[in-house]
Amino acid sequence: MLDCKIEESTIEGAGYGTYVDRYDVPPSTLVTILKCDLHDMKDLKTTSFRSYCLLLDEKHYLDAADMCNETNFGAYINDCFDPEGYNVYGEGIKMQDGTWVPIFQLYSLRALKSGEELYLEYGKKFWCYRGNFDQLSPAQQVKCRAHYQIADEDFVDAVAERKKNKKTKVKAATKKVADAVVEVANKKRKAK
């Protein structure tokens, strides 16, 4: 793993960014890691999808929001919305038993120069699950929509999907309770 540094991003309104520090980096090199908390997607029903979340699969995501500090360099890598600008890619770590490790590894896509800012493509699902662009400048919002071809319906669909899943789970839980009550009543009747 290489030395990185955190400084103000070159992207307007992005806050901080992660930069290669001191050494040039060859392609396919582990640049840094992102330490995270591992969550089940069902947690999205009770918590909001935050700025530091990475989708691993349909059931799991990583959230680094509570681990943003000066040593967790991966937490400050921004999405530049430019296919030519992306210079790192990430991978989650999955154990042989299928469980995820709460670490996201970031590798160089190409040779990187010392002092270069790192950019990771977050993906359309990330932006749609957030449901808004509140933290992006107006110019970045336009770039994001264009790069990922995001329409307003995509946000509505993601929000509606979360609400639908929550209602389905509540109905299923209510049915389980009702079935249990009926079962207990039937057992009491049979016991008499």
C-alpha positions as CSV (number, residue, x, y, z in Angstrom):
1,M,0.0,0.0,0.0
2,L,1.3,3.4,-0.9
3,D,1.5,6.7,0.8
4,C,-1.5,9.0,0.1
5,K,-2.4,12.4,1.4
6,I,-5.7,14.2,1.8
7,E,-6.0,17.8,0.5
8,E,-8.7,19.9,-1.0
9,S,-10.2,18.3,-4.1
10,T,-9.8,19.8,-7.6
11,I,-13.5,19.1,-8.0
12,E,-15.7,22.1,-7.3
13,G,-17.7,21.6,-4.1
14,A,-16.3,18.1,-3.4
15,G,-14.5,19.0,-0.2
16,Y,-11.4,16.9,0.2
17,G,-9.7,14.5,-2.1
18,T,-7.1,11.7,-1.9
19,Y,-3.8,12.2,-3.7
20,V,-0.8,10.0,-4.5
21,D,2.0,11.1,-2.2
22,R,5.7,10.9,-2.9
23,Y,6.0,8.0,-5.4
24,D,4.7,7.3,-8.9
25,V,2.5,4.2,-9.0
26,P,2.5,1.5,-11.6
27,P,-0.8,0.1,-13.0
28,S,-2.7,-2.6,-11.0
29,T,-1.1,-1.6,-7.8
30,L,-2.9,-1.5,-4.4
31,V,-3.0,2.2,-3.7
32,T,-5.0,2.3,-0.5
33,I,-7.9,0.6,1.3
34,L,-11.2,2.0,2.6
35,K,-12.0,0.7,6.1
36,C,-15.8,0.5,6.5
37,D,-18.8,-0.9,8.4
38,L,-20.5,-3.8,6.7
39,H,-24.3,-3.6,6.4
40,D,-27.1,-5.7,5.1
41,M,-29.3,-3.9,2.5
42,K,-32.3,-4.4,4.8
43,D,-30.6,-1.8,7.1
44,L,-31.5,0.8,4.5
45,K,-35.0,0.6,5.8
46,T,-33.9,2.1,9.1
47,T,-30.9,4.1,8.1
48,S,-30.2,6.5,5.3
49,F,-27.9,5.7,2.4
50,R,-25.0,8.1,3.1
51,S,-22.2,9.6,1.0
52,Y,-19.6,7.0,1.9
53,C,-21.5,3.8,0.9
54,L,-20.4,1.2,-1.6
55,L,-22.7,-1.5,-2.9
56,L,-21.1,-4.9,-2.8
57,D,-24.0,-7.0,-4.1
58,E,-27.8,-7.1,-3.8
59,K,-27.7,-7.9,-0.1
60,H,-24.7,-6.0,1.3
61,Y,-23.0,-2.6,1.3
62,L,-20.1,-0.9,3.0
63,D,-20.4,2.4,4.8
64,A,-17.3,4.4,5.7
65,A,-19.2,7.5,7.0
66,D,-18.2,6.8,10.6
67,M,-14.6,6.2,9.7
68,C,-13.6,9.3,7.8
69,N,-10.3,10.4,9.3
70,E,-6.9,11.4,8.2
71,T,-5.7,7.8,7.9
72,N,-8.7,6.3,6.0
73,F,-7.5,7.7,2.6
74,G,-10.1,5.7,0.6
75,A,-12.9,7.7,2.2
76,Y,-11.9,10.9,0.3
77,I,-11.7,9.5,-3.3
78,N,-14.3,11.4,-5.4
79,D,-16.3,10.5,-8.5
80,C,-15.2,12.8,-11.4
81,F,-18.0,11.8,-13.8
82,D,-15.4,11.4,-16.6
83,P,-14.5,8.0,-18.1
84,E,-11.0,9.5,-19.0
85,G,-10.5,10.7,-15.4
86,Y,-11.0,7.5,-13.5
87,N,-7.7,6.2,-12.3
88,V,-8.6,3.7,-9.5
89,Y,-11.0,0.8,-9.2
90,G,-12.2,-1.0,-6.1
91,E,-12.9,-4.5,-4.9
92,G,-14.6,-5.8,-1.9
93,I,-13.0,-8.8,-0.1
94,K,-15.2,-11.9,0.1
95,M,-14.2,-14.9,2.3
96,Q,-14.4,-18.5,1.1
97,D,-17.6,-18.9,3.2
98,G,-19.2,-16.0,1.3
99,T,-19.0,-13.4,4.1
100,W,-17.7,-9.9,3.2
101,V,-14.8,-8.3,5.0
102,P,-15.4,-4.6,5.9
103,I,-12.6,-3.3,3.7
104,F,-12.7,-2.0,0.1
105,Q,-9.4,-2.3,-1.7
106,L,-8.5,0.4,-4.3
107,Y,-6.1,-0.4,-7.2
108,S,-4.5,1.9,-9.9
109,L,-6.2,1.6,-13.3
110,R,-3.1,3.0,-15.0
111,A,0.3,4.5,-14.0
112,L,-0.2,7.4,-11.5
113,K,2.0,10.3,-10.9
114,S,3.0,11.6,-7.5
115,G,0.5,14.4,-6.5
116,E,-2.3,13.1,-8.8
117,E,-5.8,13.1,-7.3
118,L,-7.6,9.7,-7.2
119,Y,-11.0,9.2,-8.9
120,L,-13.3,6.2,-8.5
121,E,-16.5,5.6,-10.6
122,Y,-19.2,5.2,-7.9
123,G,-21.8,3.9,-10.3
124,K,-25.4,4.8,-11.3
125,K,-26.9,2.7,-8.4
126,F,-25.0,4.8,-5.8
127,W,-26.4,8.0,-7.1
128,C,-29.9,6.7,-7.6
129,Y,-30.0,5.1,-4.1
130,R,-29.0,8.4,-2.6
131,G,-32.1,9.9,-4.2
132,N,-30.6,13.4,-4.5
133,F,-27.6,15.4,-5.4
134,D,-27.6,17.7,-2.4
135,Q,-23.8,17.6,-1.9
136,L,-22.9,18.3,-5.5
137,S,-22.6,21.7,-7.1
138,P,-25.0,22.4,-9.9
139,A,-22.3,21.9,-12.5
140,Q,-21.4,18.5,-10.9
141,Q,-25.1,17.5,-10.9
142,V,-25.2,18.1,-14.6
143,K,-22.0,16.1,-15.1
144,C,-23.3,13.2,-13.0
145,R,-26.7,13.0,-14.7
146,A,-25.0,13.0,-18.1
147,H,-22.3,10.5,-17.3
148,Y,-24.7,8.0,-15.7
149,Q,-27.7,8.9,-17.9
150,I,-29.8,9.5,-14.8
151,A,-33.4,10.7,-15.3
152,D,-35.7,11.9,-12.5
153,E,-37.6,8.6,-12.8
154,D,-34.5,6.7,-11.7
155,F,-34.6,8.5,-8.3
156,V,-38.3,8.0,-7.9
157,D,-37.9,4.3,-8.8
158,A,-35.1,3.8,-6.2
159,V,-37.1,5.6,-3.5
160,A,-40.3,3.8,-4.5
161,E,-38.4,0.4,-4.5
162,R,-37.2,1.1,-0.9
163,K,-40.7,2.0,0.3
164,K,-42.2,-1.0,-1.5
165,N,-39.7,-3.4,0.1
166,K,-40.4,-1.9,3.5
167,K,-44.2,-2.3,3.1
168,T,-43.7,-5.9,1.9
169,K,-41.6,-6.7,4.9
170,V,-44.1,-5.1,7.3
171,K,-47.0,-7.0,5.7
172,A,-45.0,-10.3,6.0
173,A,-44.2,-9.6,9.6
174,T,-47.9,-8.7,10.4
175,K,-49.0,-12.0,8.7
176,K,-46.5,-14.0,10.7
177,V,-47.8,-12.5,13.9
178,A,-51.4,-13.1,12.8
179,D,-50.6,-16.7,11.9
180,A,-48.9,-17.2,15.3
181,V,-52.0,-15.9,17.1
182,V,-54.3,-18.2,15.1
183,E,-52.0,-21.1,15.8
184,V,-52.0,-20.4,19.6
185,A,-55.8,-20.1,19.6
186,N,-56.2,-23.4,17.7
187,K,-53.9,-25.1,20.1
188,K,-56.0,-23.8,23.1
189,R,-59.2,-25.0,21.4
190,K,-57.8,-28.4,20.8
191,A,-56.5,-28.6,24.4
192,K,-60.0,-28.0,25.8
